[in-house]
């Protein structure tokens, strides 16, 4: 098979463009830890670590979920199902990314290396928890919520209180938008014995819980600004992020056909906007 086509299939497997959701929060943590530019070396290592970790988590999930993905019309055309990628190739891809992540962490610092395997275990656990607990949304949130903690560890070799607040915010933000996204699979989950908040509690309650999660996410980001002693631009970034969450819920409330727009577009812009204002805050004080 053409190597370019193969790479494209793996990119589709892990939905590579969605790395944008959590990646900015790694660099937000690095900027805050260093109070500005953190250097080209950390930029390169951070990018590699983030890409490898997400590739591992997504490909692992695709392998474990093949039986369910084949039954779900929404996921039946994924490369892991339609024959474009074999199981051995996906297993090799998963293993290579796991090893690469650990090696990159070794080059960052001792704490990053010590946390690398536990981080991979947490990210892999999501694939199994949804088989017996509707708390899987929070586990997914924790998986992406590790991003700012990883950034803080990489930049300063320790986990600060502000990094924990930022991480909690990301966890609740991700869990909230995953609730909205999971509304599409509510009936499928019920029929196939998979656990989710939408399948357990229904649409209206899911929307309420997602609003609560996102309200708490905004509160956590405000605490982050306080604990990190950030300036006005950071506060503007946090408030704008909260406003974008309001927009997301308005879009989702308009109907199920709008879920993808609420999930992909708004959340991708949220992380970029927050990052941009943190950068501005590190340059100018208002």
Residue pairs with C-beta under 8 A, 6 or more apart in sequence:
9 79
9 84
9 85
10 55
10 59
10 79
10 85
10 93
12 78
12 79
13 58
13 59
13 62
13 78
13 79
13 80
13 85
13 90
13 93
14 54
14 55
14 58
14 59
14 62
15 58
18 54
18 264
18 268
19 50
19 51
19 54
20 268
20 271
20 272
21 144
21 174
21 267
21 268
21 271
22 50
22 54
22 144
22 147
22 170
22 174
22 271
23 47
23 50
23 147
23 271
24 271
24 272
24 274
24 275
25 147
25 148
25 151
25 166
25 170
25 271
25 274
25 275
26 46
26 50
26 147
26 148
26 150
26 151
26 154
27 38
27 43
27 46
27 151
27 275
28 148
28 151
28 166
28 274
28 275
28 278
29 147
29 148
29 149
29 150
29 151
29 152
29 155
29 163
29 166
30 38
30 42
30 46
30 151
30 152
30 154
30 155
31 37
31 38
31 278
31 279
31 282
32 152
32 162
32 163
32 166
32 228
32 230
32 278
32 282
33 151
33 152
33 155
33 156
33 160
33 163
34 155
34 156
35 282
36 282
36 283
37 282
38 155
42 108
42 154
42 155
45 104
45 107
45 108
45 154
46 150
46 151
46 154
48 100
48 104
49 101
49 104
49 105
49 108
49 112
49 150
49 154
50 147
50 150
52 97
52 98
52 100
52 101
52 104
53 97
53 101
53 119
53 120
53 123
53 150
55 93
55 94
55 97
56 94
56 97
56 98
56 101
56 120
56 123
56 124
57 120
57 123
57 124
57 126
57 143
59 90
59 93
59 94
59 97
60 94
60 123
60 124
60 127
61 126
61 127
62 69
62 78
62 80
62 90
63 80
63 87
63 90
63 91
63 94
64 127
64 128
65 75
65 127
66 80
66 81
66 87
68 75
68 192
68 194
69 75
69 76
69 78
69 80
69 81
70 76
70 81
71 188
71 192
72 185
72 188
74 184
74 185
74 188
75 81
76 82
79 85
80 90
98 120
101 116
101 120
102 113
102 116
102 117
102 120
105 112
105 113
105 115
105 116
106 112
106 113
106 116
108 153
108 154
109 153
109 154
109 157
110 157
111 153
111 157
111 158
112 150
112 153
112 154
115 150
115 153
119 146
119 150
122 139
122 142
122 143
122 146
123 143
123 146
125 139
126 136
126 139
126 140
126 143
129 135
129 136
129 139
130 136
130 194
130 195
130 196
131 193
131 194
131 195
132 195
133 195
134 195
134 196
134 197
134 199
134 200
134 201
136 195
136 196
137 175
137 178
137 179
137 182
137 196
137 197
138 171
138 175
140 174
140 175
140 178
141 170
141 171
141 172
141 173
141 174
141 175
141 176
141 178
142 171
143 174
144 170
144 171
144 174
145 167
145 168
145 169
145 170
145 171
145 174
146 167
147 167
147 170
148 163
148 166
148 167
148 170
149 159
149 163
149 164
149 167
151 163
152 158
152 159
152 160
152 163
153 159
160 227
160 228
161 227
162 224
162 227
162 228
165 220
165 221
165 223
165 224
165 227
166 220
166 221
166 224
168 216
168 217
168 220
169 217
169 218
169 219
169 220
169 221
169 224
170 217
171 217
172 213
172 214
172 216
172 217
172 220
173 213
173 214
173 217
173 245
173 267
173 270
175 213
176 209
176 210
176 211
176 213
176 214
176 217
176 245
177 210
177 214
177 248
177 262
177 263
177 267
179 197
179 198
179 206
179 209
179 210
179 213
180 206
180 207
180 210
180 248
180 249
180 252
180 259
180 262
180 263
181 259
181 263
182 189
182 196
182 197
182 198
182 206
183 198
183 203
183 206
183 252
183 256
183 259
184 256
184 259
185 194
185 196
185 198
185 199
186 196
186 198
186 199
186 202
186 203
187 199
188 194
189 195
189 196
189 198
189 199
190 199
197 205
197 206
197 209
198 206
201 209
207 249
207 252
207 253
210 249
210 252
211 249
214 242
214 245
214 248
214 249
217 245
218 238
218 241
218 242
218 245
221 238
221 241
221 242
221 274
222 235
222 238
224 230
224 238
225 234
225 235
225 238
228 234
230 278
230 281
231 281
231 284
231 285
231 286
232 281
232 285
232 286
233 277
233 278
233 280
233 281
233 284
233 286
234 277
234 278
234 281
236 277
237 273
237 274
237 275
237 276
237 277
237 278
237 280
237 281
238 274
240 273
240 274
240 277
241 270
241 273
241 274
244 266
244 269
244 270
244 273
245 266
245 270
247 266
248 262
248 263
248 266
248 267
249 262
251 258
251 261
251 262
251 266
252 258
252 259
252 262
